[in-house]
Amino acid sequence: MRKAFICALALLMTAGILALAFFEKNAAQAQQQRAGGKKEFSSKSKDFAEGTATPSAECGECHQAIYREYVFGFGSDNIRKRSAYKDPKQKLRSIPARLLTAGSAHSIAGNDLPPGTEGKSCNTCHNPESFDLPDLDEPEIEPPKARPQGKESFGITCAGCHLTPDGRIRGPCRAEAPHETVEEPNMKTAAMCARCHLEGKRVVGKRVQTFLEWRDDFHKPGLGSQQCQDCHMPGTLRRLTENEDVPIRAVARHLWTDGRYPQRLSGALSLVVEAEKESTSALNFHVINIGAGHSVPTGSNRRAIFLKAEVVDPKQTVVAMREWMFAPWYDDRPDDKSFLEEDKKRPDSAAAIQADAQGPHETIIRAGEERILTWDPRLKPGEYEVRTSLIFDLNRYNDPKFRGDQRTIFKTSLAYRVR
Protein backbone atom coordinates (compact mmCIF):
# COMPACT_ATOMS: atom_id res chain seq x y z
CA MET A 1 0.00 0.00 0.00
CA ARG A 2 2.76 2.38 0.98
CA LYS A 3 4.64 1.51 -2.21
CA ALA A 4 1.58 2.31 -4.30
CA PHE A 5 1.17 5.64 -2.50
CA ILE A 6 4.82 6.58 -3.19
CA CYS A 7 4.37 5.71 -6.90
CA ALA A 8 1.20 7.80 -7.15
CA LEU A 9 2.91 10.72 -5.44
CA ALA A 10 5.85 10.46 -7.86
CA LEU A 11 3.49 10.50 -10.82
CA LEU A 12 1.73 13.58 -9.48
CA MET A 13 5.03 15.38 -8.96
CA THR A 14 6.17 14.48 -12.49
CA ALA A 15 2.88 15.74 -13.93
CA GLY A 16 3.25 18.96 -11.93
CA ILE A 17 6.77 19.54 -13.20
CA LEU A 18 5.67 18.96 -16.81
CA ALA A 19 2.71 21.30 -16.36
CA LEU A 20 4.96 23.96 -14.85
CA ALA A 21 7.39 23.63 -17.74
CA PHE A 22 4.51 23.94 -20.19
CA PHE A 23 3.17 27.12 -18.61
CA GLU A 24 6.67 28.59 -18.29
CA LYS A 25 7.27 27.95 -22.00
CA ASN A 26 3.98 29.60 -22.96
CA ALA A 27 4.70 32.54 -20.66
CA ALA A 28 8.16 32.94 -22.20
CA GLN A 29 6.72 32.87 -25.72
CA ALA A 30 4.12 35.46 -24.76
CA GLN A 31 6.83 37.65 -23.24
CA GLN A 32 8.93 37.32 -26.43
CA GLN A 33 5.94 38.39 -28.54
CA ARG A 34 5.29 41.38 -26.31
CA ALA A 35 8.99 42.29 -26.55
CA GLY A 36 8.84 42.39 -30.35
CA GLY A 37 8.55 38.76 -31.36
CA LYS A 38 12.16 37.69 -30.75
CA LYS A 39 12.37 33.92 -31.06
CA GLU A 40 15.35 31.70 -30.36
CA PHE A 41 16.02 28.90 -32.80
CA SER A 42 17.85 25.78 -31.73
CA SER A 43 20.41 25.80 -34.53
CA LYS A 44 21.69 27.91 -37.39
CA SER A 45 21.89 26.46 -40.88
CA LYS A 46 25.02 27.33 -42.86
CA ASP A 47 24.46 25.03 -45.79
CA PHE A 48 23.88 27.44 -48.69
CA ALA A 49 26.21 25.14 -50.56
CA GLU A 50 24.97 26.39 -53.95
CA GLY A 51 25.46 30.01 -52.93
CA THR A 52 23.35 32.38 -55.02
CA ALA A 53 22.39 29.42 -57.23
CA THR A 54 20.26 28.09 -54.34
CA PRO A 55 16.79 27.53 -55.87
CA SER A 56 14.24 30.08 -54.70
CA ALA A 57 11.80 27.22 -54.11
CA GLU A 58 13.89 26.26 -51.08
CA CYS A 59 13.29 29.71 -49.59
CA GLY A 60 9.63 29.41 -50.52
CA GLU A 61 9.13 26.49 -48.15
CA CYS A 62 9.12 28.98 -45.27
CA HIS A 63 8.55 32.35 -46.99
CA GLN A 64 5.45 31.23 -48.85
CA ALA A 65 3.69 34.55 -49.52
CA ILE A 66 6.91 36.21 -50.70
CA TYR A 67 7.64 33.26 -52.96
CA ARG A 68 4.15 33.48 -54.54
CA GLU A 69 4.77 37.14 -55.34
CA TYR A 70 8.19 36.44 -56.80
CA VAL A 71 7.22 33.47 -58.98
CA PHE A 72 3.55 34.01 -59.80
CA GLY A 73 3.07 37.76 -59.44
CA PHE A 74 0.52 37.56 -56.61
CA GLY A 75 -0.52 41.11 -55.71
CA SER A 76 0.49 42.57 -59.07
CA ASP A 77 -1.40 43.87 -62.08
CA ASN A 78 1.05 42.21 -64.42
CA ILE A 79 -0.86 40.42 -67.15
CA ARG A 80 2.19 39.38 -69.10
CA LYS A 81 2.33 40.40 -72.72
CA ARG A 82 4.16 37.97 -74.93
CA SER A 83 7.05 39.23 -77.01
CA ALA A 84 8.77 38.35 -80.29
CA TYR A 85 12.25 39.43 -81.34
CA LYS A 86 11.98 39.97 -85.09
CA ASP A 87 9.05 38.19 -86.70
CA PRO A 88 5.57 37.49 -85.30
CA LYS A 89 5.86 34.00 -86.79
CA GLN A 90 8.64 33.22 -84.33
CA LYS A 91 7.77 31.42 -81.14
CA LEU A 92 6.65 34.11 -78.72
CA ARG A 93 8.52 34.40 -75.45
CA SER A 94 6.32 33.99 -72.39
CA ILE A 95 6.28 32.53 -68.90
CA PRO A 96 4.16 29.35 -68.64
CA ALA A 97 1.77 29.62 -65.71
CA ARG A 98 -1.81 28.59 -65.06
CA LEU A 99 -2.49 32.03 -63.65
CA LEU A 100 -3.85 35.30 -64.98
CA THR A 101 -0.77 37.14 -63.73
CA ALA A 102 2.85 36.14 -64.21
CA GLY A 103 6.07 36.34 -62.25
CA SER A 104 8.12 39.29 -61.15
CA ALA A 105 10.73 41.03 -63.28
CA HIS A 106 13.44 39.15 -61.38
CA SER A 107 11.92 35.69 -61.60
CA ILE A 108 11.65 35.85 -65.40
CA ALA A 109 14.95 37.66 -65.96
CA GLY A 110 16.60 34.57 -67.42
CA ASN A 111 13.82 34.43 -69.99
CA ASP A 112 14.26 38.04 -71.08
CA LEU A 113 17.50 37.94 -73.04
CA PRO A 114 18.68 39.84 -76.13
CA PRO A 115 18.74 38.21 -79.58
CA GLY A 116 21.52 35.69 -80.08
CA THR A 117 21.77 34.61 -76.43
CA GLU A 118 19.17 31.84 -76.52
CA GLY A 119 20.63 28.67 -75.01
CA LYS A 120 23.69 30.48 -73.70
CA SER A 121 24.64 31.70 -70.25
CA CYS A 122 22.69 34.64 -68.90
CA ASN A 123 24.50 37.92 -68.48
CA THR A 124 26.18 38.86 -65.21
CA CYS A 125 23.24 40.58 -63.59
CA HIS A 126 20.93 37.66 -64.31
CA ASN A 127 23.13 35.22 -62.36
CA PRO A 128 25.18 37.23 -59.85
CA GLU A 129 27.51 35.95 -57.19
CA SER A 130 27.06 37.46 -53.72
CA PHE A 131 27.96 41.14 -53.55
CA ASP A 132 28.34 43.95 -51.03
CA LEU A 133 26.14 47.02 -51.26
CA PRO A 134 27.96 50.06 -52.68
CA ASP A 135 27.85 53.63 -51.43
CA LEU A 136 25.21 55.64 -53.28
CA ASP A 137 27.72 58.33 -54.21
CA GLU A 138 30.46 56.10 -55.63
CA PRO A 139 31.47 57.65 -58.98
CA GLU A 140 31.79 54.26 -60.68
CA ILE A 141 29.94 51.19 -59.38
CA GLU A 142 31.14 47.77 -60.49
CA PRO A 143 28.64 45.09 -61.55
CA PRO A 144 28.49 41.84 -59.57
CA LYS A 145 30.58 38.87 -60.64
CA ALA A 146 28.81 36.16 -62.57
CA ARG A 147 28.45 32.63 -61.26
CA PRO A 148 30.52 29.99 -63.08
CA GLN A 149 28.99 28.03 -65.93
CA GLY A 150 26.78 25.24 -64.67
CA LYS A 151 25.56 27.37 -61.76
CA GLU A 152 23.40 29.74 -63.74
CA SER A 153 19.84 29.82 -62.56
CA PHE A 154 16.60 30.57 -64.36
CA GLY A 155 16.11 34.20 -63.44
CA ILE A 156 17.40 35.84 -60.28
CA THR A 157 17.13 33.83 -57.08
CA CYS A 158 16.24 34.98 -53.58
CA ALA A 159 19.86 34.29 -52.57
CA GLY A 160 21.08 36.51 -55.42
CA CYS A 161 19.97 39.56 -53.42
CA HIS A 162 19.86 38.29 -49.83
CA LEU A 163 23.00 36.15 -49.49
CA THR A 164 26.07 38.10 -48.33
CA PRO A 165 29.62 37.26 -49.43
CA ASP A 166 30.26 35.74 -45.98
CA GLY A 167 27.29 33.37 -46.30
CA ARG A 168 24.66 35.10 -44.16
CA ILE A 169 21.17 36.18 -45.13
CA ARG A 170 20.70 39.95 -45.03
CA GLY A 171 17.44 41.76 -44.47
CA PRO A 172 16.39 45.35 -43.76
CA CYS A 173 15.56 44.62 -40.10
CA ARG A 174 16.66 42.31 -37.28
CA ALA A 175 15.25 38.80 -37.36
CA GLU A 176 15.90 35.43 -35.72
CA ALA A 177 15.84 32.55 -38.19
CA PRO A 178 17.15 29.00 -38.73
CA HIS A 179 19.89 30.51 -40.91
CA GLU A 180 22.50 33.11 -40.07
CA THR A 181 21.05 36.59 -40.54
CA VAL A 182 22.39 40.13 -40.55
CA GLU A 183 20.55 43.44 -40.44
CA GLU A 184 21.27 45.60 -43.48
CA PRO A 185 19.26 48.86 -43.42
CA ASN A 186 20.60 49.87 -46.84
CA MET A 187 18.48 47.14 -48.40
CA LYS A 188 15.70 49.75 -48.27
CA THR A 189 17.73 52.11 -50.45
CA ALA A 190 18.71 52.26 -54.11
CA ALA A 191 22.12 50.84 -53.13
CA MET A 192 20.49 47.41 -53.28
CA CYS A 193 19.71 47.92 -56.98
CA ALA A 194 22.78 49.85 -58.09
CA ARG A 195 25.18 47.10 -59.17
CA CYS A 196 22.81 45.53 -61.69
CA HIS A 197 20.79 48.50 -62.92
CA LEU A 198 23.57 50.48 -64.55
CA GLU A 199 26.27 49.87 -67.12
CA GLY A 200 29.48 51.90 -67.05
CA LYS A 201 29.74 55.63 -66.46
CA ARG A 202 26.81 58.00 -66.85
CA VAL A 203 25.96 58.89 -70.42
CA VAL A 204 22.71 60.83 -70.69
CA GLY A 205 20.41 59.02 -73.10
CA LYS A 206 22.22 55.66 -73.06
CA ARG A 207 20.72 52.27 -72.17
CA VAL A 208 21.02 50.55 -68.77
CA GLN A 209 21.53 53.73 -66.77
CA THR A 210 18.52 53.45 -64.46
CA PHE A 211 20.33 53.80 -61.13
CA LEU A 212 22.41 56.74 -62.38
CA GLU A 213 19.31 58.38 -63.85
CA TRP A 214 17.64 58.10 -60.43
CA ARG A 215 20.69 59.33 -58.52
CA ASP A 216 21.79 62.20 -60.79
CA ASP A 217 18.47 63.43 -62.22
CA PHE A 218 15.99 62.70 -59.43
CA HIS A 219 17.61 62.10 -56.03
CA LYS A 220 20.48 64.60 -55.94
CA PRO A 221 18.53 67.57 -57.40
CA GLY A 222 15.81 66.96 -54.79
CA LEU A 223 12.93 66.03 -57.10
CA GLY A 224 11.80 63.44 -54.59
CA SER A 225 12.79 61.28 -51.65
CA GLN A 226 11.62 57.95 -53.08
CA GLN A 227 14.05 55.06 -53.28
CA CYS A 228 13.64 52.36 -55.95
CA GLN A 229 11.73 50.10 -53.55
CA ASP A 230 9.08 52.72 -52.79
CA CYS A 231 7.65 52.33 -56.31
CA HIS A 232 8.82 48.91 -57.44
CA MET A 233 8.19 46.96 -54.21
CA PRO A 234 4.83 48.15 -52.83
CA GLY A 235 4.43 47.36 -49.14
CA THR A 236 2.08 45.25 -47.04
CA LEU A 237 1.76 44.00 -43.44
CA ARG A 238 2.54 40.34 -42.87
CA ARG A 239 4.70 37.75 -41.13
CA LEU A 240 7.99 37.07 -42.89
CA THR A 241 7.41 33.33 -42.61
CA GLU A 242 4.30 31.21 -42.27
CA ASN A 243 6.08 28.40 -40.41
CA GLU A 244 6.87 30.30 -37.22
CA ASP A 245 4.95 32.54 -34.82
CA VAL A 246 6.84 35.71 -35.67
CA PRO A 247 5.51 39.27 -35.43
CA ILE A 248 3.58 41.02 -38.20
CA ARG A 249 5.58 43.86 -39.69
CA ALA A 250 5.78 46.11 -42.75
CA VAL A 251 7.22 44.08 -45.63
CA ALA A 252 7.93 45.02 -49.25
CA ARG A 253 6.13 42.90 -51.83
CA HIS A 254 8.67 41.06 -53.96
CA LEU A 255 7.29 42.14 -57.33
CA TRP A 256 9.69 44.72 -58.83
CA THR A 257 6.98 46.24 -60.98
CA ASP A 258 8.43 47.33 -64.32
CA GLY A 259 7.34 48.28 -67.82
CA ARG A 260 5.00 45.29 -68.00
CA TYR A 261 2.79 46.64 -65.21
CA PRO A 262 -0.02 49.12 -66.07
CA GLN A 263 0.31 50.79 -62.65
CA ARG A 264 3.92 51.78 -63.43
CA LEU A 265 3.31 52.90 -67.00
CA SER A 266 0.09 54.84 -66.47
CA GLY A 267 1.66 57.19 -63.93
CA ALA A 268 4.97 57.82 -65.68
CA LEU A 269 4.20 60.33 -68.44
CA SER A 270 1.74 63.10 -69.17
CA LEU A 271 0.87 64.44 -72.61
CA VAL A 272 -0.59 67.88 -73.40
CA VAL A 273 -1.42 69.09 -76.92
CA GLU A 274 -1.86 72.75 -77.83
CA ALA A 275 -2.62 74.59 -81.06
CA GLU A 276 -0.36 77.59 -81.55
CA LYS A 277 -2.66 80.04 -83.34
CA GLU A 278 -5.96 79.85 -85.19
CA SER A 279 -4.24 81.26 -88.27
CA THR A 280 -1.95 78.22 -88.63
CA SER A 281 -2.21 74.46 -88.22
CA ALA A 282 0.93 74.21 -86.06
CA LEU A 283 0.70 71.98 -82.96
CA ASN A 284 2.86 71.61 -79.86
CA PHE A 285 3.11 68.29 -77.99
CA HIS A 286 4.29 68.49 -74.37
CA VAL A 287 5.54 65.10 -73.14
CA ILE A 288 6.25 65.38 -69.40
CA ASN A 289 7.91 62.87 -67.07
CA ILE A 290 5.72 63.37 -64.00
CA GLY A 291 5.84 60.03 -62.21
CA ALA A 292 9.09 58.15 -62.79
CA GLY A 293 12.19 58.63 -60.67
CA HIS A 294 14.34 57.95 -63.74
CA SER A 295 14.20 58.37 -67.52
CA VAL A 296 11.33 56.97 -69.59
CA PRO A 297 11.79 54.49 -71.11
CA THR A 298 14.73 53.15 -69.13
CA GLY A 299 16.88 50.04 -69.08
CA SER A 300 17.16 47.96 -72.24
CA ASN A 301 17.62 49.76 -75.55
CA ARG A 302 14.89 47.50 -76.95
CA ARG A 303 12.25 49.52 -75.10
CA ALA A 304 10.60 52.53 -76.66
CA ILE A 305 7.78 55.04 -76.26
CA PHE A 306 5.96 56.02 -79.45
CA LEU A 307 4.04 59.28 -79.71
CA LYS A 308 1.48 58.92 -82.48
CA ALA A 309 -0.63 61.81 -83.75
CA GLU A 310 -3.28 61.90 -86.44
CA VAL A 311 -5.48 64.75 -87.62
CA VAL A 312 -9.05 64.04 -88.79
CA ASP A 313 -11.55 66.28 -90.56
CA PRO A 314 -15.27 66.57 -89.75
CA LYS A 315 -15.92 63.40 -91.82
CA GLN A 316 -13.43 61.50 -89.60
CA THR A 317 -11.04 61.12 -92.51
CA VAL A 318 -7.36 61.07 -91.50
CA VAL A 319 -5.73 63.97 -93.32
CA ALA A 320 -2.29 63.95 -91.64
CA MET A 321 -0.19 61.64 -89.47
CA ARG A 322 3.09 61.90 -87.53
CA GLU A 323 5.05 59.57 -85.24
CA TRP A 324 8.01 60.04 -82.86
CA MET A 325 10.02 57.37 -81.06
CA PHE A 326 11.73 57.87 -77.68
CA ALA A 327 14.32 55.17 -76.94
CA PRO A 328 17.70 54.68 -75.21
CA TRP A 329 20.83 54.79 -77.32
CA TYR A 330 22.73 51.56 -77.70
CA ASP A 331 26.14 53.27 -77.52
CA ASP A 332 27.67 56.38 -75.93
CA ARG A 333 26.33 58.41 -78.86
CA PRO A 334 22.92 58.80 -80.52
CA ASP A 335 21.76 55.93 -82.73
CA ASP A 336 22.36 57.01 -86.33
CA LYS A 337 22.17 55.33 -89.75
CA SER A 338 25.47 56.98 -90.71
CA PHE A 339 27.33 54.44 -88.54
CA LEU A 340 25.94 51.28 -90.21
CA GLU A 341 29.08 50.51 -92.25
CA GLU A 342 31.34 51.16 -89.27
CA ASP A 343 29.14 48.90 -87.10
CA LYS A 344 30.00 45.88 -89.27
CA LYS A 345 33.55 45.87 -87.86
CA ARG A 346 32.41 45.67 -84.23
CA PRO A 347 32.32 42.42 -82.19
CA ASP A 348 28.74 43.36 -81.20
CA SER A 349 27.83 44.29 -84.77
CA ALA A 350 24.34 42.71 -84.75
CA ALA A 351 23.19 44.74 -81.75
CA ALA A 352 24.85 47.97 -82.93
CA ILE A 353 23.41 47.68 -86.45
CA GLN A 354 19.83 47.13 -85.33
CA ALA A 355 20.07 50.19 -83.06
CA ASP A 356 21.65 52.51 -85.62
CA ALA A 357 19.21 51.33 -88.30
CA GLN A 358 16.43 53.02 -86.31
CA GLY A 359 18.28 56.25 -85.67
CA PRO A 360 18.23 59.11 -85.27
CA HIS A 361 15.27 59.28 -82.88
CA GLU A 362 14.21 61.17 -79.79
CA THR A 363 16.25 60.53 -76.64
CA ILE A 364 14.61 59.20 -73.50
CA ILE A 365 12.72 61.67 -71.28
CA ARG A 366 14.63 62.39 -68.07
CA ALA A 367 13.09 62.60 -64.60
CA GLY A 368 11.08 65.80 -64.32
CA GLU A 369 11.72 66.78 -67.96
CA GLU A 370 9.18 68.43 -70.26
CA ARG A 371 9.92 67.63 -73.90
CA ILE A 372 8.16 69.90 -76.43
CA LEU A 373 7.75 68.64 -79.99
CA THR A 374 6.35 70.81 -82.78
CA TRP A 375 4.51 69.71 -85.90
CA ASP A 376 2.74 71.71 -88.58
CA PRO A 377 0.67 69.43 -90.84
CA ARG A 378 -0.04 72.47 -93.12
CA LEU A 379 -3.80 72.03 -93.25
CA LYS A 380 -6.33 73.97 -95.27
CA PRO A 381 -8.68 76.28 -93.34
CA GLY A 382 -11.37 74.34 -91.53
CA GLU A 383 -12.31 72.38 -88.39
CA TYR A 384 -10.09 69.49 -87.26
CA GLU A 385 -9.36 67.17 -84.39
CA VAL A 386 -5.90 65.91 -83.48
CA ARG A 387 -5.82 62.54 -81.70
CA THR A 388 -2.66 61.55 -79.90
CA SER A 389 -1.46 58.55 -77.91
CA LEU A 390 1.66 57.39 -76.07
CA ILE A 391 2.46 53.71 -76.64
CA PHE A 392 5.02 51.66 -74.71
CA ASP A 393 6.78 48.93 -76.72
CA LEU A 394 8.79 46.17 -75.00
CA ASN A 395 10.79 45.52 -78.17
CA ARG A 396 11.06 48.18 -80.85
CA TYR A 397 13.17 45.90 -83.05
CA ASN A 398 10.54 43.30 -83.86
CA ASP A 399 8.13 43.44 -86.80
CA PRO A 400 6.17 46.74 -86.64
CA LYS A 401 3.00 44.78 -87.39
CA PHE A 402 3.35 42.88 -84.11
CA ARG A 403 1.32 44.65 -81.41
CA GLY A 404 1.36 41.90 -78.79
CA ASP A 405 4.06 43.52 -76.65
CA GLN A 406 2.71 47.08 -76.83
CA ARG A 407 0.49 48.98 -74.39
CA THR A 408 -1.19 52.37 -74.81
CA ILE A 409 -0.40 54.38 -71.68
CA PHE A 410 -1.93 57.79 -72.49
CA LYS A 411 -4.49 59.17 -74.95
CA THR A 412 -5.80 62.67 -75.53
CA SER A 413 -7.41 64.73 -78.28
CA LEU A 414 -7.89 68.37 -79.19
CA ALA A 415 -10.42 70.02 -81.53
CA TYR A 416 -9.07 73.11 -83.28
CA ARG A 417 -9.72 75.47 -86.14
CA VAL A 418 -7.40 76.60 -88.91
CA ARG A 419 -8.22 79.96 -90.52
C-alpha positions, 0 to 999 in steps of 0.5 A, a space after each residue: 500500500 505504501 509503495 503504491 502511494 509513493 508511486 502515485 505521489 511520484 506521478 503527481 510530482 512528475 505531472 506537476 513539473 511537466 505542467 509547470 514547464 509547459 506554462 513557463 514555455 507559454 509565458 516565455 513565448 508570450 513575453 517574447 511576442 510582447 517584446 517584439 517577437 524575438 524567437 530563439 532557434 535551436 540551430 543555425 543552418 550554414 548550408 547554402 552550398 549552392 550560394 546564389 544558385 540556391 533555388 528560390 523554391 527552397 526559400 519558398 518552403 518557409 517564406 510562402 507569400 513572398 515566394 508566390 509574389 516572386 514566382 507568380 506575381 501575386 498582388 500585381 497587375 502584371 498580365 504578361 504580354 508575350 514578345 517576339 524578337 523579329 518576326 511574329 511568326 517566331 515562337 513568342 517568349 512567355 512565362 508558362 503559368 496557369 495564372 492570370 498574372 505572371 512572375 516578377 521582373 526578377 523571376 523571369 529575368 533569365 527568360 528576357 534575353 537579347 537576340 543571339 543569347 538563346 541557349 547560352 549563359 545569362 548575363 552577369 546581372 541575371 546570375 550574380 555571385 554574392 555582392 556587397 552594397 555600394 555607397 550611393 555616391 560612388 562615382 563608378 559602381 562595379 557590376 556583380 561577378 557572374 556565377 561559373 557556368 553550370 551554376 546559372 539559374 533561371 532568373 534571379 534567385 532569392 539568394 542573389 539579393 539576400 545572401 552576403 559574401 560571408 554566407 549570411 542572409 541579409 534583411 532590412 531589419 533584425 530577425 531570428 531565423 534557422 539561418 545566419 542573418 544580418 541586419 542591413 538597413 541599406 536594403 531599403 535604399 537604391 544601393 540594393 539595386 545599383 550594381 545591376 541596374 547600370 552599365 558603365 559611367 553616366 551617359 545621358 540618353 544611353 541604355 542601362 543607366 537606371 540607377 544613375 538616372 535616379 541618382 543624378 536626375 531625381 535624387 540629388 537635385 531633390 525632385 523626390 525622396 523615393 528610393 527604388 523600392 518605394 515604387 517597385 516593391 509596394 508594401 504590405 503588413 505580414 509575417 515574414 514566414 508562415 512556419 513560425 509565430 513571428 511578429 507582423 511587420 511592414 514588408 515590401 512585396 517582392 514584385 519589382 513592378 516594371 514596364 510590364 505593369 499598367 500601374 507603373 506605366 500609367 503614372 509615368 508620363 503626361 501628354 498635353 497638346 496645344 494649337 499655336 494660333 488659329 491662323 496656322 495648323 501648327 501643334 505643340 506636344 508636351 511630353 512630361 515625365 511626371 511620375 518616374 524617378 528615372 528616364 522613360 523608357 529606361 533600361 534595355 535599348 529595346 524599349 521605346 515610347 511612341 508618340 502617335 498623332 493623327 489629324 481628322 476632318 469633320 468626316 473622320 477622314 485622317 488627313 495627316 499623321 506623324 510619329 516620334 520614337 523615344 528610346 535609349 541609345 545603344 552606344 555612348 552616342 545617338 543611334 544614327 544610320 550613318 554608322 551602319 558601315 562602321 558597325 560591321 567591324 564591331 564584335 557586337 555588330 548585330 546589336 549595334 546595327 539594329 540600333 543605328 538602323 532606327 536612328 536618329 530618334 528622340 532621346 529618353 525623357 529624363 526625370 522631371 523633364 518636359 519635352 516639347 515637340 512641334 509639328 505643322 501638318 499644313 492644313 487647309 482652313 477648316 475644323 479638325 481634331 488631333 488625336 494623340 497617344 503614347 504607346 510603350 513597346 517592349 521591343 522596338 526591333 521586332 516586326 512593326 505589325 506585331 502589337 502583342 508587346 505594346 500597351 497604350 499608356 496615355 491618350 488625348 485629343 484636341 479640336 481646333 480650327 485653322 483659318 
